[in-house]
Amino acid sequence: MQTHPFQEPPSDTPNSGHTHEYTHERRLWNNHLFFQDKIAPAFWNVASLVSLTVNAILIAVIILLARDLFAIKQLVSNQLIGGLYQNFVAMDNSHIITNIQVHDTIHVNDKIPVVFDLPLKQETQVKLTKDTAIKNATIFLNGQAVPLDIVLRKGTPLNIGLDLTVPVSQTVPVVLNVPVNLNVPVDIALNQTDLHQPFVGLQDVVAPYHNLLSSLPDGWGETPMCGALTGWFCNWFLASK
């Protein structure tokens, strides 16, 4: 018995040598019913609905991002990358300016050599420490010179004039505590310290991104897409933030 490929074979097919042919036709019929009449259209409908939904969501996200694209660019360029670069430059050019208060006591325990010549020229009075004999002295008595030997008693004061140089060579011990109270101003340029190289390295890391973002347009009006013919559309739909 011959049947149409998409026509269900009769159920009273005899159980004979044509059983294999009947089974094959039955399987074709089930596949046709399963894929074309019910499941396949439903699958394609669902897939199309999901695809349209996903596309609509993506288009909405793209539109929202397009409207805020340059606001994001300004945020990244000026505040993030630009802010890092400018702060690294400022840190390298900065100074540490402060006042250091020093309150301490210096303990001195030393010996200082003192060597110098002391000129001595003055009049003074001395006293004899013992009896002093003066021989062949001359005294004048009634205008006449009288030679004689005299003795000056101990304790006799004598007025003398000193004119000499006294060499001084001594070692003077010095033991004392010296209080120290200082206000020391400090001005340290960081680009003159070991921090200069790390700051320059950080600037070199950020500089390519900073230069790249700085060269980009700041709004849709600066892009080729928003020319003279499409400017109204950009102002209405893709207004720069």
C-alpha positions in Angstrom: 0.0 0.0 0.0 1.4 3.4 -1.0 0.7 6.5 1.3 1.5 10.1 0.9 4.8 11.1 2.7 2.8 13.5 5.0 -0.3 11.4 5.2 -0.7 9.3 8.3 -0.7 5.6 7.2 -3.8 3.5 8.0 -3.7 1.8 11.4 -4.9 -1.5 9.9 -1.8 -2.2 8.0 -1.3 -5.9 8.0 1.5 -7.4 10.0 3.4 -8.8 7.1 6.7 -8.3 5.3 5.9 -4.7 4.8 6.3 -4.0 8.5 9.6 -2.2 8.1 8.2 0.1 5.3 5.2 0.9 7.5 7.4 1.8 10.5 9.5 4.1 8.4 6.5 5.9 7.0 5.1 6.2 10.5 8.3 7.8 11.7 8.3 10.3 8.8 4.7 11.2 9.8 5.6 11.8 13.4 8.6 14.0 12.4 6.4 16.1 10.1 3.8 16.5 12.9 6.4 17.3 15.5 8.5 19.8 13.6 6.2 21.5 11.1 2.8 21.5 12.6 3.4 22.4 16.3 6.9 22.6 17.8 8.9 24.3 15.0 6.6 27.3 14.5 6.4 27.8 18.3 10.2 27.6 18.6 10.8 30.1 15.8 8.2 32.5 17.3 9.8 32.3 20.7 13.3 32.7 19.2 12.2 35.7 17.2 10.5 37.3 20.2 13.6 36.8 22.4 15.9 38.1 19.6 13.7 41.2 19.1 13.6 41.8 22.9 17.4 41.5 23.2 18.0 43.8 20.3 15.6 46.4 21.7 17.4 46.3 25.0 20.8 46.6 23.3 19.6 49.5 21.2 18.2 51.2 24.3 21.5 50.7 26.1 23.5 52.0 23.1 21.3 55.1 22.9 21.7 55.8 26.6 25.5 55.3 26.4 25.6 57.5 23.3 23.9 60.3 25.1 26.3 60.1 28.1 29.4 59.0 26.1 31.2 62.3 26.4 30.1 62.8 30.0 31.8 59.5 30.7 34.8 60.6 28.6 35.0 63.9 30.6 34.8 61.9 33.9 37.6 59.5 32.9 39.8 62.1 31.1 39.6 65.0 33.5 38.9 63.5 36.9 40.5 60.0 36.7 43.3 59.9 34.2 43.8 63.7 34.1 43.5 64.0 37.8 46.1 61.3 38.4 48.5 62.9 35.9 48.2 66.4 37.2 48.5 65.3 40.8 51.7 63.3 40.0 53.2 66.4 38.4 52.1 68.5 41.4 53.6 66.0 43.8 57.0 66.1 42.0 57.0 69.9 42.1 55.9 70.2 45.7 58.1 71.2 48.7 58.1 70.0 52.3 58.1 73.3 54.3 58.0 73.1 58.0 59.8 74.2 61.2 61.6 71.7 63.4 61.7 72.6 67.1 65.0 71.5 68.7 65.0 71.3 72.5 68.0 69.5 73.9 71.0 69.8 76.2 74.6 69.3 75.0 76.9 67.8 77.6 80.5 69.1 77.2 83.4 67.3 78.9 86.7 68.2 77.2 90.1 69.7 77.6 90.9 72.8 75.5 94.6 73.8 74.9 95.3 77.5 75.5 98.5 78.8 73.9 99.1 82.5 73.5 101.5 85.4 74.4 100.3 87.8 77.1 101.8 91.3 76.9 102.2 92.9 80.3 103.0 96.6 80.7 101.8 98.3 83.8 102.9 99.8 87.2 102.5 97.8 90.3 103.7 97.5 93.9 105.5 94.5 95.3 106.7 93.6 98.8 109.9 92.0 99.7 109.5 88.5 101.0 112.8 88.6 103.0 115.5 91.0 104.0 117.4 92.1 101.0 121.0 93.5 101.2 122.0 96.1 98.7 125.8 96.7 98.6 127.7 99.7 97.3 124.5 101.7 97.4 124.8 105.5 97.4 122.7 107.9 99.4 122.8 111.6 99.4 123.2 113.2 102.8 123.3 117.1 102.8 123.9 117.1 99.2 126.9 114.7 99.5 127.0 111.2 98.0 127.7 108.7 100.7 128.5 105.1 99.7 127.3 102.4 102.0 125.7 99.0 102.2 122.0 98.9 103.2 119.5 96.2 104.0 115.8 96.4 103.0 113.7 94.7 105.5 111.1 92.0 104.7 107.8 93.5 103.8 109.2 96.6 102.4 106.9 97.9 99.6 108.5 98.7 96.2 106.8 100.5 93.3 107.9 99.0 90.0 106.9 99.2 86.3 106.4 96.0 84.3 107.0 95.9 80.6 107.3 92.2 79.3 105.6 89.5 77.3 104.4 86.4 79.2 104.0 83.2 77.1 100.9 81.2 78.1 100.6 77.5 77.3 97.9 75.7 79.3 95.2 73.0 79.0 91.9 74.1 80.3 89.3 71.4 81.3 85.8 72.3 80.2 82.8 70.5 81.8 79.4 72.1 81.3 75.8 71.5 80.0 74.7 73.7 77.2 70.9 74.0 76.7 69.9 74.2 73.0 66.6 75.7 71.9 66.4 76.2 68.2 63.7 76.7 65.5 65.1 75.2 62.3 63.2 76.1 59.1 63.1 73.3 56.6 62.3 73.6 52.8 62.8 70.3 50.9 62.1 70.2 47.2 60.8 66.7 46.4 62.2 66.8 42.8 65.6 67.0 44.5 65.1 63.9 46.5 64.9 60.1 45.7 61.1 60.5 45.3 61.7 62.4 42.0 62.2 59.2 39.9 59.1 57.4 41.2 56.9 60.5 40.5 58.3 60.8 37.0 57.7 57.0 36.4 54.0 57.4 37.5 53.7 60.3 35.1 55.1 58.3 32.2 52.6 55.5 33.0 49.6 57.7 32.9 50.7 60.2 30.2 49.8 58.1 27.1 46.2 57.6 28.3 46.0 61.3 29.3 47.2 62.4 25.9 44.9 60.0 24.0 41.8 61.1 25.9 42.8 64.8 25.6 42.9 64.4 21.8 39.3 63.0 21.6 36.3 65.3 21.0 34.6 66.7 24.0 31.1 66.6 22.5 29.0 65.2 19.6 29.3 68.6 17.9 33.0 68.1 17.4 32.5 64.7 15.6 32.1 64.2 11.9 28.8 62.5 12.5 27.2 65.8 13.6 27.9 68.0 10.6 25.9 70.8 9.1 23.1 68.4 7.8 22.7 66.3 10.9 23.4 69.0 13.6 19.7 69.3 14.4 19.5 65.6 15.0 22.5 65.7 17.3 21.1 68.6 19.2 17.8 66.8 19.7 18.8 63.2 20.2 22.5 63.1 21.1 22.8 66.3 23.1 26.2 66.6 24.7 26.2 66.6 28.5 
